[in-house]
Amino acid sequence: MSDRPRLSFVIPFLNEEKTLRELFDRIAEAVRPLLGPGETFEVLFIDDGSTDDSAAVVEGLVGEYPEVRLIELQGNFGKSAALAAGFRQTSGEIVFTLDADLQDDPKEIPRFLEKLNEGFDVVSGYKEKRNDPFTKVLPSRVFNWMVRRSTGITLHDVNCGFKAYRHRVLKNVRLYGELHRFVPVLAHWKRFRVGEIVVEHHARQHGVSKFGGGRFFRGLMDLLTVVFLMKYERRPAHFFGGLGTLTLLSGLGVGAYLVVLKLMGEAIGHRPLLSLAVLLVVVGVQILATGLIAELMVHSRADMPFVVRRVVAHPQRALSSPVSQRASAPEPAPSEVS
């Protein structure tokens, strides 16, 4: 096998034992005709704390196919952590992500590659006709509208898990919390070219959705995080500094007004404005201090909080870790969009 596969597939799963083998078969069927002589592909299944026989199914695939690897996390860390674990282990020139529930159809893979060949760095799927309950479709549409309005990106469906990336994009985007759905937004912010294609979406045939009603609220909180990062990641003191300065000046203004009254002989000790002035000054100083602390934190970021329990690979595949091979500093993002 080639040291570096042409295509990589990163597939997180949680209790999907009935779909994993069929998913691999469909991916292999779609990909093998696209590969030239000497080219290979790899499929990384990331077990995010499954309690059924999903891991055993993937281990069976590992024994049969050198293209398959199992990355088993120590427990359930969430989809962003699972994707980050997969991204660290993958080495393909093009990296695909898709869900393990067979709602994403691998037959769309050639169309993703065609779109990438048009000069895009990220291609996101758009489930124009979505086969999900209305209780999932409506919040998703509202959420996507909010993302477009607040970030300026034109994607119709940022939530779609079926995406393709050039490898250098993933080296320049960090995942934590639940930011996996915002990878195209973060890539767009770093001046990578982001495109979109309409993909076929199938109804779920096995298992149940792993996302509850709190997903919408968490998405809103992550959207606020992304908007803040896009504007202030490298200069958080500009955000806190503006707010803190406004608060501090308001407090000083109220205090100056009270000083004038005092000089005119009026008593100010009983006035609520005195407490307000002190409060505004104290809060303003605290906000400014928060901005300075945030500036320091920019230079000392913590790593992704997940633990890989084990990696299972086919005996024919060398077990040299892609993580150690790419421990150097990230490649710089392109400075402008063509």
N, C-alpha and C positions, 0 to 999 in steps of 0.2 A: 504494500500500500504506500501511497505517496505520504511524505512527511506532513504535508499540509493539504487537507482536503479543499476542494473548490467550494462546496456547500456544507454548511452546518445547520442543524436544526436543534433548537433549544425548546424543550417541551416540559414544563412543570406539570405535575399531576398530584392529585389527592383523591385516593379511593376511586380509581378508574380502571379496575382490573379487566372489565369486559371490552374495553375499547383499544387498549394499548397495542396489542398484536395487529389488529386490523389497521390501526393508524400507521404503524411502521410499514406494513405491506403496501398501503396506498402511497406513502411517501416514496418508497423504493420504486414502485411502478411508474410514478411520475418523473422521478429524477434520473434513473439510469439511462433513458434514451437521450438525456441532455448532456451527458458526460462524454468527453473525448478520451482518446487513448491515454492511459496513465492517470486520469482524473478520478477522484474518489469523493465520497460524501460521508458525513457522520451524523448520527442522531443521538443527542444527549437527553435522556429522560431524567428529570430531577424529581425525586420523591420528597414531597413537602409534608412528611409525617403521616403517610397513609397507614390505615389500620386494617386494610383488607389484604388480599394477595397480590396487589399491584406490583410490589417490588419483586416478588417471585416470578411474575410474568415477564418482567423486563430482564431478570437474570436468565430466564430461558432464552430470550432473544439474544442476549450477550453471548451465550454459548453457541448460538447458531450463526450469528452474523458479526464479523469484525467491525462493521460500521456502527454498532450500537454500544453505548456506554450508559451505565447507571450511576447517578450521583445521588446518594441517599443522605439527606440532612438528618441531624440529630432529632429533630421534631418539626412541628409546624411553625415556620417562621414567616409565612405569607408569600404571596406571589412575587413581589419585588425581590425579596431575598433569594427565592428559588431561581429567578431569572439571573440575578447577579452571580450566583454560584455557577450557573451554566455558562454565562458569558466569560467567566474567568478560566474555564476549562476548555472552551472552544477555540479553534484556530482557523476556521474556514474563511475564505475570501469574502463570501457572502453568508450572512447569518439570518436564518428565518426563526421567527417565534410563532407558535400556534398553540391553540388549546388542545387538550388531550381527549375531549369529549366527542370528537368526530363532527362537531358543528362546522368547523373549518374544513374545506375540501382541498386536499393536496393537488388536485388537478389544476388549481390556479397558479401553481409554482412557475410554470413557463411564462405566464403573463407578468408576474412580479419581475422576473429577470428581464423581460423585454422593456419594462418601464425603467428599471435601473440602467439599462443600456442607453436610455435617452439622456443620461447625464445626472440622474438623481442619486442621492446618497441614502435616502430612506424612502421606502414605499409602504404606505399603510393601506390595509383593506378597508373597504366601505360596504357594510352590510345594508345595502339599499332596501332590500326586502328581507326583513328580519323575522325568523321563525322562533320568536320567544313570546312569553305572556306579555300582555299590554302593561302589566305592572312593572315590567323591566324595560319595555321599549320607551314608554313616555318619560320616565326619569332620565333615561339615557339621552333622549333627544334634547331635553331641557338642559342637561349638563353639557352636551356638545355645543349647544348654542352659546352658553355662558363662556365656554373655553374659547370659541371663535371671537366673541366680543371682547374678551379681556386680554387675549394674547396676540391677536392679529393673524393667527394661523388660519388657513382656509379649509382644513380638513373637515369633512362631514361627520366622521366617526372616529374620534381619537380613542374611544374605548375598545375598538376592535383589536383582538389579540393576534390576528394574522398580519404579520409585518415582515419586511425584509430590510436588512441593513448592510451597508458596507462595513467591514470589520473596524475601520478606523473611527467610525461613529461611536461604537460601543466603548472604545478606549477613551473617549472624551466626555462620556455621560455617566454620572454616578447615580446609582439607584439606592433608595432607602425608603422607609415608610411604605407608602403605596404609590410611589411615583412611576411605576411601570407603565401606566396608561399615558403618561406625559412625555415619554421618551421622544416622540416626534416633535413636541413643542420645545423641549430642551435642545434637540438637535437643530431645529430651526433658529433658535436663539443664538447658537454657536455658528451660524451662517452655513450650515449644511443645507443642501437642496432636498426638500421634502415633497413627495408626490403621493398620489392616491389612485387606486383602481377599485372598481366595483367588483365584489366577490360574491359567490353564491354561499348562502348560509343555510344550514340544515337544522331541522328540529332535533333536540336531544332525544336519543333513543335509549340510553342507559344512564342509570344513576340520577343524581339530583344536582342542581346548581349549588355551588359552595359560597355564593354571595348572598348575604341577607339584606334586610331593609336599611341597615346602617351604612351601606356602601355609598349611597348618595351623599350623606353628610360627610363621610370621610373624604369623598371626592372633592367636595367644596373646600374643606380645610386644605387638602393638597393643592387645589387650584390657587388658593391664597399664597401658599408656599411658593409655587412655581412663578406666579406673577411677581412676588417679592424677589425671588432669585434672578429673574430676568432683568430686573431693574437695579437691584442693589446687592447682588451676591459679592461683587468685588469692592463695594463701597457702602457697607451697611451704615456707616456713620452719617452718610448723606441723608438717609431716611430718618434715623433717630435724631440726628443733629438738627434737622429742620423742625421736627415736632418738639424736641426739647427746647430749642431756642425760642420757638413761639410761646411755649408754656412759661418759660423763664421770663421772657420780656413782658408777658401779660402780668405775671406776679410783680415784677419790678414796677410796671405802670400803675397797678393798683396801690403798691406801697408808696410810690411817689405822690399819688393823689392824697393818701392819708397823711403823709408828711406835710403837705401844703395845708391840710386842715388843721394839723397839730400846731403849725406855725401861726395859724390864724386864731389860735386860742381854743379850738374845739377839742373836746375829749374824744379819743379814738379807741380807748381800751375796751369799750363795750360793743364796738361795731363788728358785725360779722365779716365786713370786708377785710379786717385785719387778719382774721383766720384764713380767709381765702387767699390773701396775698402771700402769707407764709406757706400755705399748701402749694400754691402754684410754683413758687421758687424752689421748694424742696423737690416736687415732682419733676420740674424742668431739669434740675441738676441730676436726678436719678436717670432720666431718659437719656441725657447726654452721656452719662457714665455707661449706660447699657450699650450705646452705640460704640463706644471705645472698646468695651469688652467683646462685642460682636466682631469688630475689626481684628482683634487678637484671635478669635476663634476661627476666622477664615484661614489662618495660617497653621492651624493645628486641628484639622478635621479628624474625627474618629472614623474607623473603618466600618464596613458593613457587619452588623451584629448577627451573623449566622455561623453555625458549626457544621462542617461536613463530616458525617460519620464514616463514610467509606466511598470509594470509587471502584466500580466493577467494570473491567474491560475484557475484551476477547483476548485469549492467549497470544494470538498472532500480532496484537497491537502493542507497540512499545508503550510503557507506562511512564514515560518522561512527562512531567507535569507542564502544561502550557502556562501555568501560573508563574513558575520560576523563570520560564523563558521570556516572559513579558513583565518582569518586575521593574523595568526601567521607567522613566517618566513618560507620561502620555504624549502622543504625537500632538503637535499644535493643530487646532482647527483651522480650516481655510479662512483667509481674511476677508474674502468677499465672495458673493454668489455670482456665477456666470449666468 
